[in-house]
């Protein structure tokens, strides 16, 4: 994961700013390695620099937070809801949301 972070630093040095996909990739990698603290740090940094997380950002975050307990999972879930992001539970629902919103990552109108 250090190599991936170094690559992002090189990108920034060449004028390429990380986007939601970049952060999602880093968070996913750290989640898979069990480094919950790093996932949360990256998530916080992402928000600090003005990048809005997507529903896809929360999947690895919640996966990682299971290592530190349900309180952190609940916090992430509440933040997801505050951002009007909804989890899509079935393929049929996913297709319906995509048709209505243009993307399954779109905020809800609720």
ZAMIKE-566686 format. One record per atom (N, C-alpha, C, O, CB): chain; x, y, z. Coordinates in Angstrom, 2 decimals. Atoms other than C-alpha are relative to their C-alpha. Glycine has a CB too. Layout:
REM ZAMIKE-566686
mol A	east X	north Y	up Z $
...
//
This chain:
REM ZAMIKE-566686
mol A	east 0.82	north -1.19	up 0.00 $
mol A	east 0.00	north 0.00	up 0.00 $
mol A	east 0.86	north 1.27	up 0.00 $
mol A	east 0.45	north 2.31	up -0.50 $
mol A	east -0.93	north -0.01	up 1.20 $
mol A	east -0.90	north -1.15	up -0.01 $
mol A	east 2.93	north 2.32	up 0.56 $
mol A	east 0.32	north 0.42	up -1.44 $
mol A	east 0.39	north 1.61	up -1.74 $
mol A	east 1.31	north -0.33	up 0.77 $
mol A	east -0.29	north -0.30	up 1.41 $
mol A	east 3.73	north 2.06	up -3.16 $
mol A	east -1.16	north 0.73	up -0.66 $
mol A	east -0.95	north 1.64	up -1.47 $
mol A	east 0.31	north -1.29	up -0.76 $
mol A	east 1.18	north -0.66	up 0.56 $
mol A	east 0.16	north 3.06	up -4.05 $
mol A	east -0.06	north 1.45	up 0.47 $
mol A	east -0.35	north 2.36	up -0.31 $
mol A	east -1.29	north -0.76	up 0.39 $
mol A	east 0.00	north -1.38	up -0.52 $
mol A	east 0.37	north 6.11	up -1.79 $
mol A	east 1.11	north 0.82	up -0.64 $
mol A	east 0.91	north 2.00	up -0.95 $
mol A	east 0.16	north 0.00	up 1.53 $
mol A	east -1.10	north -0.70	up 0.66 $
mol A	east 3.74	north 7.02	up -3.28 $
mol A	east -0.38	north 0.40	up -1.43 $
mol A	east -0.03	north 1.48	up -1.89 $
mol A	east 1.26	north -0.89	up -0.02 $
mol A	east 0.46	north -0.30	up 1.36 $
mol A	east 2.19	north 6.84	up -6.75 $
mol A	east -0.96	north 1.19	up 0.01 $
mol A	east -0.88	north 2.05	up -0.86 $
mol A	east -0.69	north -1.24	up -0.61 $
mol A	east 0.92	north -1.15	up -0.11 $
mol A	east -0.57	north 9.23	up -5.65 $
mol A	east 0.79	north 1.28	up 0.24 $
mol A	east 0.47	north 2.32	up -0.33 $
mol A	east -1.03	north -0.24	up 1.14 $
mol A	east -0.84	north -1.18	up -0.23 $
mol A	east 2.07	north 11.63	up -4.33 $
mol A	east 0.70	north 0.44	up -1.27 $
mol A	east 0.84	north 1.64	up -1.52 $
mol A	east 1.03	north -0.29	up 1.10 $
mol A	east -0.62	north -0.34	up 1.29 $
mol A	east 3.84	north 11.46	up -7.69 $
mol A	east -1.02	north 0.66	up -0.92 $
mol A	east -0.70	north 1.62	up -1.62 $
mol A	east 0.59	north -1.26	up -0.66 $
mol A	east 1.07	north -0.60	up 0.82 $
mol A	east 0.53	north 12.19	up -9.43 $
mol A	east -0.22	north 1.45	up 0.40 $
mol A	east -0.30	north 2.34	up -0.45 $
mol A	east -1.32	north -0.80	up 0.15 $
mol A	east 0.21	north -1.37	up -0.50 $
mol A	east 0.00	north 15.24	up -7.23 $
mol A	east 1.16	north 0.89	up -0.39 $
mol A	east 0.96	north 2.04	up -0.78 $
mol A	east -0.17	north 0.00	up 1.55 $
mol A	east -1.19	north -0.77	up 0.38 $
mol A	east 3.56	north 16.37	up -7.90 $
mol A	east 0.01	north 0.40	up -1.47 $
mol A	east 0.65	north 1.38	up -1.84 $
mol A	east 1.23	north -0.80	up 0.30 $
mol A	east 0.08	north -0.30	up 1.43 $
mol A	east 2.79	north 16.31	up -11.62 $
mol A	east -1.29	north 0.72	up -0.37 $
mol A	east -1.62	north 0.86	up -1.55 $
mol A	east 0.12	north -1.28	up -0.81 $
mol A	east 1.19	north -0.79	up 0.25 $
mol A	east -0.42	north 18.29	up -11.22 $
mol A	east -1.30	north -0.77	up -0.15 $
mol A	east -2.33	north -0.18	up -0.50 $
mol A	east 0.22	north 0.79	up -1.20 $
mol A	east 1.22	north 0.81	up 0.08 $
mol A	east -2.92	north 15.42	up -11.19 $
mol A	east -0.57	north -0.16	up 1.41 $
mol A	east 0.04	north -0.77	up 2.28 $
mol A	east 0.29	north -1.41	up -0.64 $
mol A	east 0.61	north 0.09	up -1.32 $
mol A	east -5.27	north 15.73	up -8.25 $
mol A	east -0.77	north -1.31	up 0.16 $
mol A	east -1.47	north -1.73	up -0.76 $
mol A	east -0.93	north 1.18	up 0.24 $
mol A	east 0.76	north 1.22	up -0.25 $
mol A	east -6.66	north 12.56	up -6.69 $
mol A	east -1.50	north 0.29	up -0.05 $
mol A	east -1.95	north 1.37	up 0.33 $
mol A	east 0.37	north -0.60	up 1.37 $
mol A	east 1.45	north -0.14	up 0.04 $
mol A	east -10.38	north 12.01	up -7.26 $
mol A	east -0.62	north -1.08	up 0.88 $
mol A	east 0.08	north -1.79	up 1.60 $
mol A	east -0.53	north -0.10	up -1.47 $
mol A	east 0.70	north 0.96	up -0.83 $
mol A	east -13.02	north 9.85	up -5.63 $
mol A	east 0.47	north -1.43	up -0.28 $
mol A	east 0.54	north -2.25	up 0.63 $
mol A	east -1.51	north 0.10	up -0.22 $
mol A	east -0.46	north 1.35	up 0.36 $
mol A	east -11.77	north 6.77	up -7.51 $
mol A	east 1.37	north -0.27	up 0.63 $
mol A	east 1.62	north -1.38	up 1.11 $
mol A	east 0.08	north -0.17	up -1.54 $
mol A	east -1.32	north 0.15	up -0.61 $
mol A	east -8.22	north 7.33	up -6.26 $
mol A	east -0.14	north -0.31	up 1.48 $
mol A	east 0.46	north -1.26	up 1.99 $
mol A	east 0.85	north 1.27	up -0.19 $
mol A	east 0.20	north 0.23	up -1.43 $
mol A	east -9.36	north 7.60	up -2.66 $
mol A	east -0.69	north -1.33	up 0.26 $
mol A	east -0.33	north -2.06	up 1.19 $
mol A	east -0.82	north 1.14	up 0.62 $
mol A	east 0.70	north 1.28	up -0.16 $
mol A	east -11.74	north 4.67	up -3.06 $
mol A	east 0.99	north -1.16	up -0.13 $
mol A	east 0.93	north -2.12	up 0.65 $
mol A	east -1.13	north -0.14	up -1.05 $
mol A	east -0.99	north 1.07	up 0.21 $
mol A	east -8.87	north 2.51	up -4.35 $
mol A	east 0.92	north -0.14	up 1.21 $
mol A	east 1.19	north -1.26	up 1.65 $
mol A	east 0.83	north 0.28	up -1.25 $
mol A	east -0.87	north 0.05	up -1.18 $
mol A	east -6.61	north 3.43	up -1.44 $
mol A	east -0.75	north -0.54	up 1.21 $
mol A	east -0.25	north -1.40	up 1.93 $
mol A	east 0.57	north 1.39	up 0.31 $
mol A	east 0.79	north 0.47	up -1.14 $
mol A	east -9.36	north 2.92	up 1.12 $
mol A	east -0.27	north -1.49	up -0.13 $
mol A	east -0.18	north -2.22	up 0.86 $
mol A	east -1.34	north 0.78	up 0.09 $
mol A	east 0.25	north 1.43	up 0.22 $
mol A	east -10.20	north -0.47	up -0.41 $
mol A	east 1.23	north -0.84	up 0.33 $
mol A	east 1.13	north -1.87	up 0.98 $
mol A	east -0.43	north -0.26	up -1.46 $
mol A	east -1.24	north 0.73	up -0.28 $
mol A	east -6.59	north -1.59	up -0.26 $
mol A	east 0.30	north -0.09	up 1.48 $
mol A	east 0.65	north -1.16	up 1.98 $
mol A	east 1.15	north 0.66	up -0.70 $
mol A	east -0.24	north 0.01	up -1.44 $
mol A	east -6.19	north -0.58	up 3.36 $
mol A	east -1.06	north -0.81	up 0.75 $
mol A	east -0.76	north -1.45	up 1.75 $
mol A	east 0.05	north 1.43	up 0.54 $
mol A	east 1.05	north 0.80	up -0.63 $
mol A	east -9.54	north -2.16	up 4.25 $
mol A	east 0.33	north -1.49	up -0.11 $
mol A	east 0.17	north -2.24	up 0.86 $
mol A	east -1.37	north 0.29	up -0.65 $
mol A	east -0.34	north 1.41	up 0.21 $
mol A	east -8.42	north -5.47	up 2.76 $
mol A	east 1.18	north -0.43	up 0.86 $
mol A	east 1.27	north -1.60	up 1.25 $
mol A	east 0.31	north -0.26	up -1.46 $
mol A	east -1.15	north 0.33	up -0.84 $
mol A	east -5.20	north -5.30	up 4.77 $
mol A	east -0.30	north 0.16	up 1.49 $
mol A	east 0.55	north -0.11	up 2.33 $
mol A	east 1.19	north 0.86	up -0.38 $
mol A	east 0.39	north -0.12	up -1.41 $
mol A	east -7.12	north -4.56	up 7.98 $
mol A	east 0.44	north 1.26	up 0.69 $
mol A	east 0.39	north 1.34	up 1.92 $
mol A	east 0.52	north -1.14	up 0.74 $
mol A	east -0.48	north -1.25	up -0.60 $
mol A	east -5.76	north -1.04	up 8.51 $
mol A	east -1.15	north 1.02	up 0.05 $
mol A	east -1.24	north 1.92	up -0.78 $
mol A	east 1.21	north 0.57	up -0.81 $
mol A	east 1.18	north -0.84	up -0.15 $
mol A	east -8.94	north 0.65	up 9.70 $
mol A	east 0.37	north 1.46	up 0.20 $
mol A	east -0.25	north 2.35	up -0.38 $
mol A	east -0.85	north -0.49	up 1.16 $
mol A	east -0.39	north -1.38	up -0.29 $
mol A	east -7.18	north 3.74	up 11.01 $
mol A	east 0.39	north 0.75	up -1.27 $
mol A	east 0.01	north 1.91	up -1.45 $
mol A	east 1.16	north 0.03	up 0.99 $
mol A	east -0.41	north -0.63	up 1.26 $
mol A	east -5.64	north 4.48	up 7.61 $
mol A	east -1.21	north 0.24	up -0.90 $
mol A	east -1.28	north 1.27	up -1.57 $
mol A	east 1.04	north -0.88	up -0.74 $
mol A	east 1.23	north -0.20	up 0.78 $
mol A	east -9.04	north 4.00	up 5.92 $
mol A	east -0.72	north 1.25	up 0.47 $
mol A	east -1.15	north 2.07	up -0.35 $
mol A	east -0.93	north -1.23	up 0.12 $
mol A	east 0.70	north -1.16	up -0.56 $
mol A	east -10.60	north 6.55	up 8.25 $
mol A	east 0.76	north 1.28	up -0.28 $
mol A	east 0.15	north 2.31	up -0.60 $
mol A	east -0.21	north -0.17	up 1.52 $
mol A	east -0.82	north -1.18	up 0.31 $
mol A	east -7.70	north 8.97	up 7.77 $
mol A	east -0.20	north 0.43	up -1.46 $
mol A	east -0.37	north 1.62	up -1.74 $
mol A	east 1.50	north -0.29	up 0.27 $
mol A	east 0.19	north -0.32	up 1.42 $
mol A	east -8.06	north 8.77	up 3.98 $
mol A	east -1.41	north 0.54	up -0.26 $
mol A	east -1.58	north 1.48	up -1.03 $
mol A	east 0.25	north -1.25	up -0.87 $
mol A	east 1.38	north -0.46	up 0.13 $
mol A	east -11.84	north 9.18	up 4.22 $
mol A	east -0.12	north 1.45	up 0.50 $
mol A	east -0.73	north 2.28	up -0.17 $
mol A	east -0.95	north -0.93	up 0.79 $
mol A	east 0.04	north -1.36	up -0.54 $
mol A	east -11.42	north 12.27	up 6.42 $
mol A	east 0.73	north 0.99	up -0.90 $
mol A	east 0.26	north 2.10	up -1.12 $
mol A	east 0.61	north 0.03	up 1.41 $
mol A	east -0.76	north -0.86	up 0.90 $
mol A	east -8.77	north 13.70	up 4.09 $
mol A	east -0.78	north 0.28	up -1.27 $
mol A	east -0.81	north 1.41	up -1.77 $
mol A	east 1.35	north -0.63	up -0.34 $
mol A	east 0.81	north -0.12	up 1.21 $
mol A	east -11.00	north 13.08	up 1.09 $
mol A	east -1.06	north 1.08	up 0.19 $
mol A	east -1.24	north 1.95	up -0.67 $
mol A	east -0.66	north -1.35	up -0.35 $
mol A	east 1.03	north -0.99	up -0.28 $
mol A	east -13.79	north 15.10	up 2.68 $
mol A	east 0.62	north 1.39	up 0.21 $
mol A	east 0.06	north 2.39	up -0.23 $
mol A	east -0.81	north -0.40	up 1.25 $
mol A	east -0.67	north -1.26	up -0.29 $
mol A	east -11.36	north 17.79	up 3.84 $
mol A	east 0.40	north 0.74	up -1.28 $
mol A	east 0.34	north 1.97	up -1.33 $
mol A	east 1.24	north -0.24	up 0.86 $
mol A	east -0.42	north -0.64	up 1.26 $
mol A	east -10.15	north 18.43	up 0.27 $
mol A	east -1.18	north 0.22	up -0.95 $
mol A	east -0.99	north 0.67	up -2.08 $
mol A	east 1.07	north -0.85	up -0.69 $
mol A	east 1.19	north -0.31	up 0.78 $
mol A	east -13.74	north 18.64	up -0.99 $
mol A	east -0.47	north -1.07	up -0.96 $
mol A	east -1.26	north -0.80	up -1.86 $
mol A	east 0.24	north 1.21	up -0.75 $
mol A	east 0.44	north 1.09	up 0.86 $
mol A	east -14.17	north 15.25	up -2.63 $
mol A	east -1.15	north -0.72	up 0.70 $
mol A	east -0.99	north -1.22	up 1.81 $
mol A	east 1.17	north -0.99	up -0.33 $
mol A	east 1.18	north 0.63	up -0.61 $
mol A	east -17.66	north 13.86	up -1.98 $
mol A	east 0.07	north -1.51	up -0.18 $
mol A	east 0.18	north -2.00	up -1.30 $
mol A	east -1.29	north 0.56	up -0.63 $
mol A	east 0.02	north 1.46	up 0.10 $
mol A	east -17.69	north 10.16	up -1.16 $
mol A	east -1.24	north -0.48	up -0.75 $
mol A	east -2.27	north 0.21	up -0.78 $
mol A	east 0.05	north -0.62	up 1.40 $
mol A	east 1.15	north 0.64	up 0.64 $
mol A	east -19.98	north 7.87	up -3.14 $
mol A	east -0.42	north -1.17	up 0.88 $
mol A	east 0.24	north -1.50	up 1.86 $
mol A	east 0.34	north -0.49	up -1.47 $
mol A	east 0.44	north 1.19	up -0.73 $
mol A	east -21.95	north 4.89	up -1.89 $
mol A	east 1.10	north -1.06	up -0.04 $
mol A	east 1.28	north -1.82	up 0.91 $
mol A	east -1.33	north -0.56	up -0.59 $
mol A	east -1.09	north 0.96	up 0.14 $
mol A	east -19.03	north 2.82	up -3.19 $
mol A	east 1.15	north 0.24	up 0.95 $
mol A	east 1.89	north -0.69	up 1.28 $
mol A	east 0.50	north 0.02	up -1.39 $
mol A	east -1.05	north -0.32	up -0.96 $
mol A	east -16.65	north 4.61	up -0.84 $
mol A	east -0.31	north -0.64	up 1.35 $
mol A	east 0.60	north -1.04	up 2.08 $
mol A	east 0.14	north 1.53	up 0.16 $
mol A	east 0.37	north 0.50	up -1.32 $
mol A	east -18.61	north 3.37	up 2.14 $
mol A	east 0.10	north -1.51	up 0.13 $
mol A	east 0.23	north -2.02	up 1.25 $
mol A	east -1.40	north 0.42	up 0.31 $
mol A	east -0.11	north 1.46	up -0.09 $
mol A	east -18.44	north -0.33	up 1.26 $
mol A	east 1.32	north -0.42	up 0.67 $
mol A	east 1.28	north -1.14	up 1.67 $
mol A	east -0.09	north -0.63	up -1.40 $
mol A	east -1.25	north 0.41	up -0.68 $
mol A	east -14.72	north -0.72	up 2.10 $
mol A	east 0.16	north 0.63	up 1.37 $
mol A	east 0.77	north 0.04	up 2.26 $
mol A	east 1.19	north 0.35	up -0.87 $
mol A	east -0.08	north -0.62	up -1.32 $
mol A	east -15.03	north 1.75	up 4.98 $
mol A	east -0.71	north -0.83	up 1.05 $
mol A	east -0.17	north -1.08	up 2.13 $
mol A	east -0.59	north 1.40	up -0.04 $
mol A	east 0.75	north 0.81	up -0.97 $
mol A	east -17.69	north -0.32	up 6.69 $
mol A	east 0.66	north -1.36	up 0.19 $
mol A	east 0.66	north -1.90	up 1.30 $
mol A	east -1.44	north -0.18	up -0.46 $
mol A	east -0.73	north 1.27	up -0.10 $
mol A	east -15.75	north -3.48	up 5.92 $
mol A	east 1.17	north 0.16	up 0.98 $
mol A	east 1.40	north -0.70	up 1.83 $
mol A	east 0.51	north -0.46	up -1.39 $
mol A	east -1.14	north -0.25	up -0.87 $
mol A	east -12.70	north -1.99	up 7.63 $
mol A	east -0.43	north 0.29	up 1.43 $
mol A	east 0.23	north -0.14	up 2.38 $
mol A	east 0.83	north 1.15	up -0.53 $
mol A	east 0.44	north -0.41	up -1.33 $
mol A	east -14.65	north -0.56	up 10.55 $
mol A	east -0.49	north -1.17	up 0.85 $
mol A	east -0.61	north -1.04	up 2.07 $
mol A	east -1.10	north 1.02	up -0.11 $
mol A	east 0.43	north 1.16	up -0.78 $
mol A	east -15.85	north -4.00	up 11.57 $
mol A	east 1.09	north -0.44	up 0.97 $
mol A	east 0.82	north -1.10	up 1.98 $
mol A	east -0.39	north -1.16	up -0.93 $
mol A	east -1.11	north 0.35	up -0.88 $
mol A	east -12.40	north -4.43	up 13.11 $
mol A	east -0.01	north 0.81	up 1.30 $
mol A	east 0.53	north 0.37	up 2.31 $
mol A	east 1.31	north 0.19	up -0.72 $
mol A	east -0.03	north -0.87	up -1.18 $
mol A	east -12.98	north -1.57	up 15.55 $
mol A	east -1.34	north 0.09	up 0.72 $
mol A	east -1.43	north 0.73	up 1.76 $
mol A	east 0.43	north 1.38	up -0.40 $
mol A	east 1.26	north 0.08	up -0.72 $
mol A	east -16.61	north -2.20	up 16.45 $
mol A	east -1.16	north 0.67	up -0.71 $
mol A	east -1.00	north 1.45	up -1.65 $
mol A	east 0.16	north 0.59	up 1.33 $
mol A	east 1.24	north -0.46	up 0.61 $
mol A	east -20.17	north -1.41	up 15.62 $
mol A	east -0.20	north 1.51	up 0.13 $
mol A	east -0.89	north 2.10	up -0.70 $
mol A	east -1.17	north -0.72	up 0.62 $
mol A	east 0.17	north -1.45	up -0.16 $
mol A	east -19.98	north 2.18	up 16.90 $
mol A	east 0.56	north 0.73	up -1.22 $
mol A	east -0.06	north 1.68	up -1.70 $
mol A	east 0.69	north 0.50	up 1.29 $
mol A	east -0.61	north -0.64	up 1.18 $
mol A	east -17.68	north 3.12	up 14.01 $
mol A	east -0.79	north -0.33	up -1.26 $
mol A	east -0.95	north 0.53	up -2.13 $
mol A	east 1.46	north -0.45	up -0.16 $
mol A	east 0.84	north 0.37	up 1.13 $
mol A	east -19.81	north 1.20	up 11.51 $
mol A	east -1.26	north 0.88	up -0.01 $
mol A	east -1.68	north 1.37	up -1.05 $
mol A	east -0.38	north -1.52	up 0.05 $
mol A	east 1.20	north -0.83	up -0.12 $
mol A	east -22.87	north 3.09	up 12.79 $
mol A	east 0.30	north 1.45	up -0.38 $
mol A	east -0.50	north 2.10	up -1.06 $
mol A	east -0.55	north -0.06	up 1.44 $
mol A	east -0.39	north -1.38	up 0.36 $
mol A	east -21.02	north 6.43	up 12.47 $
mol A	east 0.10	north 0.15	up -1.50 $
mol A	east -0.38	north 1.13	up -2.07 $
mol A	east 1.34	north 0.38	up 0.67 $
mol A	east -0.14	north -0.04	up 1.46 $
mol A	east -20.15	north 5.65	up 8.86 $
mol A	east -1.37	north -0.08	up -0.68 $
mol A	east -1.64	north 0.62	up -1.65 $
mol A	east 0.91	north -1.14	up -0.48 $
mol A	east 1.33	north 0.14	up 0.57 $
mol A	east -23.70	north 4.56	up 8.13 $
mol A	east -0.79	north 1.30	up 0.14 $
mol A	east -1.48	north 1.71	up -0.80 $
mol A	east -0.76	north -1.16	up 0.68 $
mol A	east 0.69	north -1.27	up -0.21 $
mol A	east -25.09	north 7.78	up 9.62 $
mol A	east 0.53	north 1.08	up -0.94 $
mol A	east -0.25	north 1.87	up -1.49 $
mol A	east 0.14	north 0.46	up 1.47 $
mol A	east -0.58	north -0.97	up 0.94 $
mol A	east -22.67	north 9.88	up 7.54 $
mol A	east -0.49	north -0.28	up -1.41 $
mol A	east -0.77	north 0.65	up -2.17 $
mol A	east 1.54	north -0.04	up 0.05 $
mol A	east 0.49	north 0.38	up 1.32 $
mol A	east -23.73	north 7.97	up 4.45 $
mol A	east -1.43	north 0.51	up -0.19 $
mol A	east -1.75	north 1.07	up -1.23 $
mol A	east 0.06	north -1.54	up -0.19 $
mol A	east 1.38	north -0.46	up 0.08 $
mol A	east -27.38	north 8.75	up 5.18 $
mol A	east -0.08	north 1.52	up -0.03 $
mol A	east -0.92	north 2.08	up -0.75 $
mol A	east -0.80	north -0.53	up 1.17 $
mol A	east -0.02	north -1.47	up 0.00 $
mol A	east -26.59	north 12.42	up 5.90 $
mol A	east 0.38	north 0.55	up -1.37 $
mol A	east -0.01	north 1.66	up -1.72 $
mol A	east 0.98	north 0.52	up 1.06 $
mol A	east -0.40	north -0.41	up 1.35 $
mol A	east -25.05	north 12.61	up 2.42 $
mol A	east -1.04	north -0.41	up -1.03 $
mol A	east -0.83	north -0.26	up -2.23 $
mol A	east 1.36	north -0.61	up -0.36 $
mol A	east 1.07	north 0.47	up 0.87 $
mol A	east -28.29	north 11.20	up 0.99 $
mol A	east 0.45	north -1.11	up -0.95 $
mol A	east 0.01	north -1.18	up -2.09 $
mol A	east -0.55	north 1.15	up -0.81 $
mol A	east -0.44	north 1.16	up 0.77 $
mol A	east -26.53	north 8.08	up -0.25 $
mol A	east -0.77	north -1.22	up 0.50 $
mol A	east -0.89	north -1.44	up 1.71 $
mol A	east 1.55	north -0.22	up 0.12 $
mol A	east 0.78	north 1.17	up -0.39 $
mol A	east -28.61	north 4.92	up -0.28 $
mol A	east 0.70	north -1.28	up -0.43 $
mol A	east 1.24	north -1.35	up -1.54 $
mol A	east -1.41	north 0.06	up -0.59 $
mol A	east -0.52	north 1.29	up 0.44 $
mol A	east -27.40	north 1.34	up -0.29 $
mol A	east -1.01	north -0.66	up -0.94 $
mol A	east -2.21	north -0.64	up -0.68 $
mol A	east 0.30	north -0.93	up 1.22 $
mol A	east 0.87	north 0.68	up 0.96 $
mol A	east -28.79	north -0.57	up -3.26 $
mol A	east 0.11	north -1.49	up 0.28 $
mol A	east 1.18	north -2.08	up 0.18 $
mol A	east 0.41	north 0.34	up -1.50 $
mol A	east -0.01	north 1.38	up -0.49 $
mol A	east -29.81	north -4.04	up -2.14 $
mol A	east -0.17	north -1.07	up -1.07 $
mol A	east 0.29	north -2.19	up -0.88 $
mol A	east -1.07	north -0.16	up 1.00 $
mol A	east 0.22	north 1.04	up 1.00 $
mol A	east -30.82	north -5.84	up -5.29 $
mol A	east 0.30	north 0.53	up -1.40 $
mol A	east 0.29	north 1.74	up -1.63 $
mol A	east -1.44	north -0.53	up 0.08 $
mol A	east -0.28	north -0.40	up 1.37 $
mol A	east -30.00	north -5.81	up -8.97 $
mol A	east -1.18	north 0.74	up -0.60 $
mol A	east -1.01	north 1.74	up -1.30 $
mol A	east 0.35	north -1.22	up -0.86 $
mol A	east 1.20	north -0.65	up 0.51 $
mol A	east -33.59	north -4.89	up -9.79 $
mol A	east -0.10	north 1.44	up 0.52 $
mol A	east -0.38	north 2.37	up -0.23 $
mol A	east -1.27	north -0.80	up 0.39 $
mol A	east 0.03	north -1.34	up -0.59 $
mol A	east -33.48	north -1.94	up -7.38 $
mol A	east 1.12	north 0.85	up -0.58 $
mol A	east 0.93	north 2.04	up -0.85 $
mol A	east 0.12	north -0.09	up 1.54 $
mol A	east -1.14	north -0.70	up 0.58 $
mol A	east -30.06	north -0.98	up -8.74 $
mol A	east -0.35	north 0.52	up -1.39 $
mol A	east -0.04	north 1.67	up -1.73 $
mol A	east 1.22	north -0.92	up -0.07 $
mol A	east 0.39	north -0.41	up 1.35 $
mol A	east -31.44	north -0.88	up -12.27 $
mol A	east -1.05	north 1.11	up 0.03 $
mol A	east -1.01	north 2.03	up -0.78 $
mol A	east -0.53	north -1.19	up -0.78 $
mol A	east 1.03	north -1.03	up -0.13 $
mol A	east -34.47	north 1.15	up -11.16 $
mol A	east 0.61	north 1.35	up 0.37 $
mol A	east 0.27	north 2.38	up -0.21 $
mol A	east -1.04	north -0.42	up 1.04 $
mol A	east -0.65	north -1.23	up -0.43 $
mol A	east -32.29	north 3.72	up -9.38 $
mol A	east 0.82	north 0.58	up -1.14 $
mol A	east 0.81	north 1.79	up -1.37 $
mol A	east 0.89	north -0.25	up 1.23 $
mol A	east -0.82	north -0.47	up 1.11 $
mol A	east -29.92	north 3.92	up -12.34 $
mol A	east -0.87	north 0.66	up -1.08 $
mol A	east -0.51	north 1.70	up -1.63 $
mol A	east 0.81	north -1.16	up -0.61 $
mol A	east 0.91	north -0.55	up 1.00 $
mol A	east -32.84	north 4.52	up -14.71 $
mol A	east -0.53	north 1.36	up 0.44 $
mol A	east -0.61	north 2.29	up -0.36 $
mol A	east -1.16	north -0.97	up -0.27 $
mol A	east 0.57	north -1.24	up -0.52 $
mol A	east -34.32	north 7.23	up -12.47 $
mol A	east 1.05	north 1.10	up 0.19 $
mol A	east 0.80	north 2.27	up -0.11 $
mol A	east -0.70	north -0.26	up 1.32 $
mol A	east -1.02	north -0.98	up -0.39 $
mol A	east -31.09	north 8.93	up -11.39 $
mol A	east 1.15	north 0.13	up -0.99 $
mol A	east 1.89	north 1.11	up -0.96 $
mol A	east 0.56	north -0.35	up 1.34 $
mol A	east -1.11	north -0.01	up 0.94 $
mol A	east -28.68	north 8.09	up -14.19 $
mol A	east 1.24	north -0.70	up 0.53 $
mol A	east 2.17	north -0.97	up -0.22 $
mol A	east 0.35	north 1.41	up -0.36 $
mol A	east -1.13	north 0.68	up -0.62 $
mol A	east -26.32	north 6.41	up -11.74 $
mol A	east -0.45	north -0.59	up 1.32 $
mol A	east -1.28	north -0.01	up 2.02 $
mol A	east 1.21	north 0.96	up 0.21 $
mol A	east 0.33	north 0.57	up -1.31 $
mol A	east -26.57	north 4.09	up -8.76 $
mol A	east 0.73	north 0.74	up 1.11 $
mol A	east 0.45	north 0.50	up 2.29 $
mol A	east 0.35	north -1.48	up 0.04 $
mol A	east -0.74	north -0.77	up -1.00 $
mol A	east -24.18	north 6.49	up -7.00 $
mol A	east -0.61	north 1.38	up 0.22 $
mol A	east -0.06	north 2.18	up 0.97 $
mol A	east 1.45	north 0.14	up -0.42 $
mol A	east 0.63	north -1.30	up -0.13 $
mol A	east -26.53	north 9.45	up -7.31 $
mol A	east -0.69	north 0.15	up 1.34 $
mol A	east -1.21	north -0.83	up 1.88 $
mol A	east -1.00	north 0.21	up -1.13 $
mol A	east 0.74	north -0.22	up -1.24 $
mol A	east -27.96	north 11.03	up -4.17 $
mol A	east -1.49	north -0.21	up -0.22 $
mol A	east -2.00	north -0.08	up -1.34 $
mol A	east 0.27	north 1.42	up 0.55 $
mol A	east 1.46	north 0.17	up 0.09 $
mol A	east -31.60	north 10.34	up -3.41 $
mol A	east -0.66	north 1.36	up 0.14 $
mol A	east -0.03	north 2.34	up 0.52 $
mol A	east -0.52	north -0.97	up 1.09 $
mol A	east 0.77	north -1.24	up -0.16 $
mol A	east -34.32	north 12.99	up -3.44 $
mol A	east -0.67	north 0.06	up 1.37 $
mol A	east -1.28	north 1.07	up 1.71 $
mol A	east -1.05	north 0.12	up -1.11 $
mol A	east 0.72	north 0.07	up -1.29 $
mol A	east -35.62	north 11.92	up -0.02 $
mol A	east 0.57	north 0.94	up 1.02 $
mol A	east 0.09	north 0.99	up 2.15 $
mol A	east 0.03	north -1.41	up 0.54 $
//
